[in-house]
Amino acid sequence: MDGPAGAHIATTAVEGADDRSVIVVDNQGRTDVSCWGGILSLGAARRGVRGVVADGVCRDVAEARELAFPVFSRGAVPATARGRLQQRSTGEPVTVAGLRVAQGDVVVADETGLVVVPRDRAEEVAEIAATIVAREHAIADEVRAGAPLSRAMHDARLAGEKESVR
């Protein structure tokens, strides 16, 4: 669905979002013009939006940081979108960093990367992730307790296989 004529990009996404939302912006990886900025971060933060993932670059990084509003993008550039970009739609599936993202998908991002999980698989994936995290914490605990790294990180442990009894 197209935004109102002349509306700034992403305003319809922000206005339609709530405290369960992550806004995902497909700017086709462009690095020459920003697709997210400080005023959008302010508006999204005031609506309780959990964060933004942009396949492109953003601007006003300090403003988002001051708001403690998470913005994940390919980098930053000062060039504003005004007069350079036009919004095509809101709520339609997009591709970000090669991943298809549809409205309602679970989106998790951090400094390491991006994960997209279809809503109907979220519980299953969360259980698998919890198992992996528990296993990694156990390995880290062994290393902290003085175990040699090669023993703590043996292949069977990392693969999630049960250790054989000797």
C-alpha positions, 0 to 999 in steps of 0.5 A: 500500500502506498503512503500519502503523496508527499509523505516522508518515507517510513512515516506510515510504518511508524504510525502503524507500529506499536510496542511489539513492532520492529520496522524493517526498511528495504533500501536495497542496500544503498549506501548513498542516501539515508533511509532512516533518521533521528526524527523517525527514531524519535517517532518510533521510540514514542510509539514503543517500537522495539527497533529498526533494521534497514537494508541501507544506511541511516543518519542521526546515529547520536539521536537514536543512541540518546533515545536508546532506540536500536537501529541496525543498518549497513552504516551511516551517511549524512545524506537525507532521504528527502527528495531522493527516495520515495516510499513504495509500500508499507506492510509488504514483504521485503528482502533485507540482506538476502532474507525475506521478511514478512509482516509478523515475522520475528526479527532479531538483530544485534551487532553480529547480524540479523535473524528472521523467523516466520511467526509459525516457527518462532516457538520451535526456533526459540527452543533450539536457540535456548538449548544452544545458549545453555550448551555454550554457557556450560562450555564457557563455565568449563573454560572459566573453571580451568578446563583446556579450551580443546576439551571444552570445545570438542566437536560432539559438544558443539554439535549437541551430541551427548558425550559418550561414557568412558 
